[in-house]
Amino acid sequence: MAKHDKIDVGLSTILNPVPVVMVSCGDKEGRSNILTIAWAGTVNSEPPMVTISVRKSRFSHKMISETGEFVINLVNKSLCKACDRCGVISGADEDKFSSCSLTAVKASGLSYAYAIKEAPVSISCKVKSVTELGSHDMFLAEIVAVTADSYLLDDTGRLCLDKAKLVAYNHGEYFLLGEKLGFFGYSVASDEVFEKRMGFSRKDRDKYKHIREQGEKNGKKY
Ligand SMILES: Cc1cc2nc3c(=O)[nH]c(=O)nc-3n(C[C@H](O)[C@H](O)[C@H](O)COP(=O)(O)O)c2cc1C
């Protein structure tokens, strides 16, 4: 069989990779919780809007429904283990902020939900609507504030998310983001812009491509 001959692999949620995030929330009595979410997505730019899909059975579902608030905390390498734990243990059984040694801090722009201090970026969200999809309820929310760790900003105040060592989720496994392959529009960018953004020239990339490919074949990581 040839490499690109197609085989039907059945229906599943195979869209990959996806972000994996730690969603934090709180109730009106001051309790806080975290759950891990892979079904999250950006769905609008102006105003900035996101969705998260949460099963009704989750402890967090009630908190988010009650307050209409949650925080999406991006996950970096240091948070990965805690992220997994928050996705396999329920807040009904343990205080996950405490068991994962995480700090609950007031979330910018929200009244009840807490943010995770140790997260590199926290996105405060207010729920606009809830749609029952079947297994999951989809919370559509507007982003009302975003905070980032100071080390992620350069001298001009620009957010450099590439410094955050973020984690992606691919078919049931966590991966650290690796090699930068390009940037928005790099396929049509001038050589000058390409070099400025990538740190090396297009010519050099092509010149050494065969060496890299050979190295990769021999198991070398670039
Ligand atoms: C990688 C990963 C991704 C997950 N994604 C989702 C999701 O998108 N929606 C959901 O309802 N549960 C998801 N879960 C499961 C919940 O995070 C898990 O049931 C958690 O314990 C619920 O916490 P809670 O009961 O304190 O709310 C995921 C778990 C893992 C490990």
Ligand as a Chemical Component Dictionary entry (heavy atoms), coordinates in Angstrom:
data_LIG
# 
_chem_comp.id                   LIG 
_chem_comp.type                 NON-POLYMER 
_chem_comp.pdbx_formal_charge   0 
_chem_comp.three_letter_code    LIG 
# 
loop_
_chem_comp_atom.comp_id 
_chem_comp_atom.atom_id 
_chem_comp_atom.alt_atom_id 
_chem_comp_atom.type_symbol 
_chem_comp_atom.charge 
_chem_comp_atom.model_Cartn_x 
_chem_comp_atom.model_Cartn_y 
_chem_comp_atom.model_Cartn_z 
_chem_comp_atom.pdbx_ordinal 
LIG C1  C1  C 0 -6.014  16.085 29.047 1  
LIG C2  C2  C 0 -7.425  16.164 29.586 2  
LIG C3  C3  C 0 -8.383  16.885 28.902 3  
LIG C4  C4  C 0 -9.693  16.977 29.386 4  
LIG N1  N1  N 0 -10.629 17.699 28.698 5  
LIG C5  C5  C 0 -11.883 17.805 29.178 6  
LIG C6  C6  C 0 -12.853 18.600 28.489 7  
LIG O1  O1  O 0 -12.570 19.234 27.472 8  
LIG N2  N2  N 0 -14.096 18.666 29.020 9  
LIG C7  C7  C 0 -14.463 18.008 30.170 10 
LIG O2  O2  O 0 -15.607 18.093 30.598 11 
LIG N3  N3  N 0 -13.545 17.247 30.834 12 
LIG C8  C8  C 0 -12.279 17.145 30.381 13 
LIG N4  N4  N 0 -11.348 16.404 31.056 14 
LIG C9  C9  C 0 -11.739 15.719 32.285 15 
LIG C10 C10 C 0 -11.844 16.639 33.512 16 
LIG O3  O3  O 0 -10.768 17.540 33.576 17 
LIG C11 C11 C 0 -11.864 15.763 34.780 18 
LIG O4  O4  O 0 -13.011 14.958 34.785 19 
LIG C12 C12 C 0 -11.748 16.552 36.066 20 
LIG O5  O5  O 0 -11.430 15.667 37.101 21 
LIG C13 C13 C 0 -13.021 17.305 36.400 22 
LIG O6  O6  O 0 -12.766 18.045 37.542 23 
LIG P1  P1  P 0 -13.930 18.604 38.472 24 
LIG O7  O7  O 0 -14.858 17.459 38.780 25 
LIG O8  O8  O 0 -13.189 19.095 39.704 26 
LIG O9  O9  O 0 -14.607 19.698 37.724 27 
LIG C14 C14 C 0 -10.036 16.313 30.592 28 
LIG C15 C15 C 0 -9.048  15.594 31.292 29 
LIG C16 C16 C 0 -7.753  15.528 30.792 30 
LIG C17 C17 C 0 -6.702  14.780 31.570 31 
# 
loop_
_chem_comp_bond.comp_id 
_chem_comp_bond.atom_id_1 
_chem_comp_bond.atom_id_2 
_chem_comp_bond.value_order 
_chem_comp_bond.pdbx_ordinal 
LIG C1  C2  SING 1  
LIG C2  C3  SING 2  
LIG C2  C16 DOUB 3  
LIG C3  C4  DOUB 4  
LIG C4  N1  SING 5  
LIG C4  C14 SING 6  
LIG N1  C5  DOUB 7  
LIG C5  C6  SING 8  
LIG C5  C8  SING 9  
LIG C6  O1  DOUB 10 
LIG C6  N2  SING 11 
LIG N2  C7  SING 12 
LIG C7  O2  DOUB 13 
LIG C7  N3  SING 14 
LIG N3  C8  DOUB 15 
LIG C8  N4  SING 16 
LIG N4  C9  SING 17 
LIG N4  C14 SING 18 
LIG C9  C10 SING 19 
LIG C10 O3  SING 20 
LIG C10 C11 SING 21 
LIG C11 O4  SING 22 
LIG C11 C12 SING 23 
LIG C12 O5  SING 24 
LIG C12 C13 SING 25 
LIG C13 O6  SING 26 
LIG O6  P1  SING 27 
LIG P1  O7  DOUB 28 
LIG P1  O8  SING 29 
LIG P1  O9  SING 30 
LIG C14 C15 DOUB 31 
LIG C15 C16 SING 32 
LIG C16 C17 SING 33 
# 
